Amino acid sequence: MSDINLEAAFSLPSGFKIREVSDHTEPRAVASSAPSLGPLTAFTGTFKGHGFNTIFRPDSTATPTPLPIPVPPGGDNVLELNLTLETLSFSPSLGGIPNRGSGTQADAFLNGVPYLQTISDVTIPSQPVGIHFEPGIWLAVPPTTDPAEGATVARMASIPHGTTVEAQGTSFTIAGKPDIRPVDITPFVINSNPQKKIAFPSQTATDDKTARIPQNLAPFITAGTITQAMLTDPNTLLRNHIASQNITSTTVILISSDPASPLFGGGTDNIAFLLGDPAANNPNANAVRMDAQFWIETVEYTIEVPVFEPGQPPLVIHAPTGAEGQPVPKFLVNPPVSIREPRYNTVRTPQIQYPQPVFLNFKGLTWPHVSVATLVPNNPIPVPLSVWTAPAANAPATDAPAAP
């Protein structure tokens, strides 16, 4: 992780903010505050973390995928599995973005947060490979009367395989942890209702002679890094990441390129290569839909602060170790008072989790392409001054047996 250089998503010109253009005749007062970002307020700075990606790739007879153990000819897909390292960086918000109303609908002022998502395959840690690059913008949209909708959010994404996505949705906040339900990667017949699912041997972790990358999962099963439970339900990884965490609240963002009524709009757009023909009847891999759930969690940690005197250089203290291999946040500690003996303090930090199924059509089936990740702030989080006037916390409980 330390070898990855993390940079801001975009470098905006100093003082750049979107707002209304003056009428060029009289000076116009500039609004002192930008429209609310709502749930997007937490999208600040850079987050990092690990995840898991699954994608059924088309396998062409013209360019078949070489595998250690060749599979019988006639197959049309390969299941690729990736252990991932991800960075998600956000730039400052864009300000008041005017969208002009028509008729009785008043002008609507949006606000936006540009972002850059990069994902590398680290299934073999010594051989990281970039597999995803996505610049985009998250938008906060205020309530409108035409259409009659409450406050919504939208995500505009560009993927260099030749797809752009406009996904829309809503948000709400709950107490405690999110309800992380299972997600299924099993392909199904296009437009079948109910879904007619077609499972493949590659979905069986112990089958080491199937069309899959990596083909032999035995070392990963032994290490616990890729398991049958993760193939059956990739969200298993997310539940494992937060199993021992104290999450006090969660903001839930639900978006889709084909949102449910009363929402409408959004969609995907693909280059000709992906469509295969003008009607997309013979696609190479047509991305027809994207759904995503983002959970912005407030995680509470108890950190140990050592002896400290004001005037010393600030301390950087890591949060207690999390799930295996998962990065943990760091806290910038600069007490304004003397700490004469080690003390424990309760601190909070945001954490982002998401599952994202993208649905690809080829060879008569819809193939779920599922990505999941847990992300924590990259930079040390300043501990507020109020912490030092509050009573010290109790030492965190451990699983170690008590001394005799």
Secondary structure, DSSP 8 states (H G I E B T S, - for coil): -TT-----S----TT--B-----SSS-----SS----GGGGG--EEEEEEEEEEEEEE--SSS----SS---TT--EEEEEEEEEEEEEE----B-EEE---TT---EEEEEEEEEEEEEE-SSTTS-EEEEEEEEEEEEE--EETTEE-SEEEEEEEETTTEEEEEEEEEEEEESS----------EETT-SS--B---GGGSTT-TTSSEESS--HHHHHHTSS-HHHHH-THHHHHHHHTT-EEEEEEEEEEESS--TT----EEEE-HHHHSSTT-SS-SSEEEEEEEEEEEEEEEEEEEE--B-TTS--EEEE----STT----EEEE--SS-B-S-EEEEEEEEEEEEEEEEEEEETTEEEEEEEEEEEEESS-EE--GGGGGS--B-----SS----
